[in-house]
Amino acid sequence: GAGVSQSPSNKVTEKGKDVELRCDPISGHTALYWYRQSLGQGLEFLIYFQGNSAPDKSGLPSDRFSAERTGGSVSTLTIQRTQQEDSAVYLCASSYTGTSNSPLHFGNGTRLTVT
Amino acid sequence: QKEVEQDPGPLSVPEGAIVSLNCTYSNSAFQYFMWYRQYSRKGPELLIYTYSSGNKEDGRFTAQVDKSSKYISLFIRDSQPSDSATYLCAMSANRGSTLGRLYFGRGTQLTVWP
């Protein structure tokens, strides 16, 4: 079956512009995560959605970052007024229930470059 | 201090070698431990998953967890060139029935040469 799909795969934007990154999770998966991976760094948690519960936004680095999940499926991560330090690979993952025995399935990420 | 520490390597071994990868952590609340493999320009994929202390084996891969030392390991037997990738450890605290946020190490870059 289809895996987690992210678009675009690559995005180059000018400093100060807004960008939107999209994630289509695996159908039926109730949990959805956004992580950021910078060169040589591990995965940095950004935000986590679980069903209809309030999202865990504790990892968002600033108020320029926001995310929403519509209809419990597709999610969009928005970065406003992009900065060069926002350049990274943004990874989305989903899991069936978000429970402890339900593994995360990752997409291949959106590579964001801010010039 | 990061919650999860992992030596980034790089690690280079000949084909057929036994590979040992390790992570340490500081949060005693972590109960679930995972290893992910990530090929270049791809998303991480789950290799093996363990709960609490002990060992788990899956084919050529064995995961070990020592909660008393806050230390986890991944062993790869009979390593192959196709194992060349970055290996990420990840862990999560048990919050009732939900997995919640995963904490990742920086990843160890492994090259297996023929």
Boltz contact constraints between the chains, C-beta under 6 A:
constraints:
  - contact:
      token1: [A, 42]
      token2: [B, 104]
      max_distance: 6.0
  - contact:
      token1: [A, 42]
      token2: [B, 105]
      max_distance: 6.0
  - contact:
      token1: [A, 42]
      token2: [B, 106]
      max_distance: 6.0
  - contact:
      token1: [A, 42]
      token2: [B, 107]
      max_distance: 6.0
  - contact:
      token1: [A, 43]
      token2: [B, 104]
      max_distance: 6.0
  - contact:
      token1: [A, 45]
      token2: [B, 101]
      max_distance: 6.0
  - contact:
      token1: [A, 48]
      token2: [B, 101]
      max_distance: 6.0
  - contact:
      token1: [A, 91]
      token2: [B, 43]
      max_distance: 6.0
  - contact:
      token1: [A, 98]
      token2: [B, 98]
      max_distance: 6.0
  - contact:
      token1: [A, 98]
      token2: [B, 99]
      max_distance: 6.0
  - contact:
      token1: [A, 99]
      token2: [B, 97]
      max_distance: 6.0
  - contact:
      token1: [A, 99]
      token2: [B, 98]
      max_distance: 6.0
  - contact:
      token1: [A, 99]
      token2: [B, 99]
      max_distance: 6.0
  - contact:
      token1: [A, 100]
      token2: [B, 32]
      max_distance: 6.0
  - contact:
      token1: [A, 100]
      token2: [B, 99]
      max_distance: 6.0
  - contact:
      token1: [A, 103]
      token2: [B, 46]
      max_distance: 6.0
  - contact:
      token1: [A, 106]
      token2: [B, 43]
      max_distance: 6.0
  - contact:
      token1: [A, 106]
      token2: [B, 44]
      max_distance: 6.0
  - contact:
      token1: [A, 107]
      token2: [B, 43]
      max_distance: 6.0
  - contact:
      token1: [A, 108]
      token2: [B, 42]
      max_distance: 6.0
  - contact:
      token1: [A, 108]
      token2: [B, 43]
      max_distance: 6.0
  - contact:
      token1: [A, 109]
      token2: [B, 43]
      max_distance: 6.0
